[in-house]
Amino acid sequence: MTNPPNTPPPSSRILEAANDKTPARDERETSDGYAGVLCHFSARWRLALAADNSQWIFQFLESSHDAPWRGIKYFTTKKALLAADGALKLAYDKNVAEILDALPEYVSQVAKK
């Protein structure tokens, strides 16, 4: 499977999220502009890397209270993340599948600077 032109491969996007310290991006995990977002499953579900790179987080967009993103499930292993993904029956496209496939087995394997 190929990526569209000028789109880095999924593994590069994971590393970019882990190392992105761009001031223009928000560092609050609950914000729309959070730099650690790896992918969106839908308009109301996303996967993010915790600000300290300690875990992956399934987040759900609240419909009230200024619509913050709320952490619903937390993972340190790819196996647990994929099991929860199946249990939640989140629908996603091939790009999201590529990102999930590119995750390391353990969040501790995500590069840190």
C-alpha positions as CSV (number, residue, x, y, z in Angstrom):
1,M,0.0,0.0,0.0
2,T,1.4,3.4,-0.9
3,N,1.0,6.7,0.7
4,P,-0.3,9.8,-1.2
5,P,2.5,12.0,-2.5
6,N,4.2,14.1,0.2
7,T,2.7,12.0,3.0
8,P,5.2,10.4,5.3
9,P,4.8,6.7,6.1
10,P,2.8,5.8,9.2
11,S,5.8,5.0,11.3
12,S,7.2,8.5,10.6
13,R,3.9,10.1,11.7
14,I,4.2,8.2,15.0
15,L,7.7,9.5,15.6
16,E,6.7,13.0,14.6
17,A,3.9,13.0,17.2
18,A,6.2,11.8,19.8
19,N,8.8,14.5,19.1
20,D,6.6,17.4,17.9
21,K,7.3,20.3,20.2
22,T,6.0,23.0,17.7
23,P,4.8,26.0,19.8
24,A,1.8,26.5,17.5
25,R,0.4,23.1,18.4
26,D,-1.4,22.7,21.7
27,E,0.2,20.6,24.4
28,R,-3.1,19.9,26.3
29,E,-4.3,16.4,25.6
30,T,-7.9,17.6,25.8
31,S,-7.7,20.2,23.1
32,D,-8.6,19.9,19.4
33,G,-5.1,21.1,18.4
34,Y,-3.2,18.6,20.6
35,A,0.1,17.7,18.9
36,G,0.1,14.1,20.0
37,V,-2.9,13.0,18.0
38,L,-1.9,10.0,15.9
39,C,-5.2,9.5,14.0
40,H,-9.0,10.0,14.1
41,F,-11.3,7.0,13.9
42,S,-14.3,9.3,13.4
43,A,-15.3,12.9,14.1
44,R,-15.7,11.9,17.8
45,W,-13.0,9.3,18.4
46,R,-9.2,9.6,18.1
47,L,-6.0,8.0,19.2
48,A,-3.3,10.2,20.9
49,L,0.1,9.7,22.5
50,A,0.2,11.0,26.0
51,A,2.2,14.2,26.5
52,D,5.0,12.3,28.3
53,N,5.0,9.5,25.8
54,S,4.0,7.0,28.6
55,Q,0.8,5.7,27.0
56,W,-1.6,5.7,24.1
57,I,-5.1,7.1,24.7
58,F,-8.4,6.5,23.1
59,Q,-10.2,9.8,23.4
60,F,-13.9,10.7,22.8
61,L,-15.1,14.2,22.0
62,E,-17.6,15.4,24.6
63,S,-20.7,17.1,23.2
64,S,-20.9,19.5,26.1
65,H,-18.6,21.6,28.3
66,D,-16.9,23.3,25.4
67,A,-16.4,19.9,23.8
68,P,-13.1,18.8,25.4
69,W,-11.6,15.5,24.4
70,R,-11.8,12.9,27.2
71,G,-9.5,10.0,27.7
72,I,-11.6,6.8,27.7
73,K,-9.0,4.0,27.6
74,Y,-5.3,4.0,28.2
75,F,-2.7,1.6,26.8
76,T,1.0,0.7,27.1
77,T,0.9,-2.3,24.7
78,K,-0.2,-2.5,21.1
79,K,-2.0,-5.8,21.8
80,A,-4.3,-4.2,24.4
81,L,-4.9,-1.2,22.2
82,L,-6.0,-3.4,19.3
83,A,-8.2,-5.6,21.5
84,A,-10.0,-2.5,22.8
85,D,-10.3,-1.1,19.3
86,G,-12.1,-4.3,18.4
87,A,-14.3,-4.2,21.4
88,L,-15.3,-0.6,20.7
89,K,-16.0,-1.5,17.1
90,L,-14.4,1.7,15.9
91,A,-14.7,2.1,12.1
92,Y,-11.8,3.5,10.3
93,D,-10.1,3.7,6.8
94,K,-6.9,2.2,5.4
95,N,-4.8,5.1,6.6
96,V,-5.8,4.5,10.2
97,A,-5.2,0.8,9.8
98,E,-1.6,1.6,8.5
99,I,-1.0,3.8,11.6
100,L,-2.2,1.1,14.0
101,D,-0.1,-1.5,12.2
102,A,3.0,0.8,12.4
103,L,2.7,1.2,16.2
104,P,5.5,-0.5,18.2
105,E,4.5,-3.4,20.5
106,Y,5.1,-1.2,23.6
107,V,4.6,2.5,24.0
108,S,8.0,2.6,25.7
109,Q,9.5,1.9,22.2
110,V,8.3,5.3,20.9
111,A,11.3,7.5,20.3
112,K,11.9,10.3,22.8
113,K,14.1,13.4,22.4
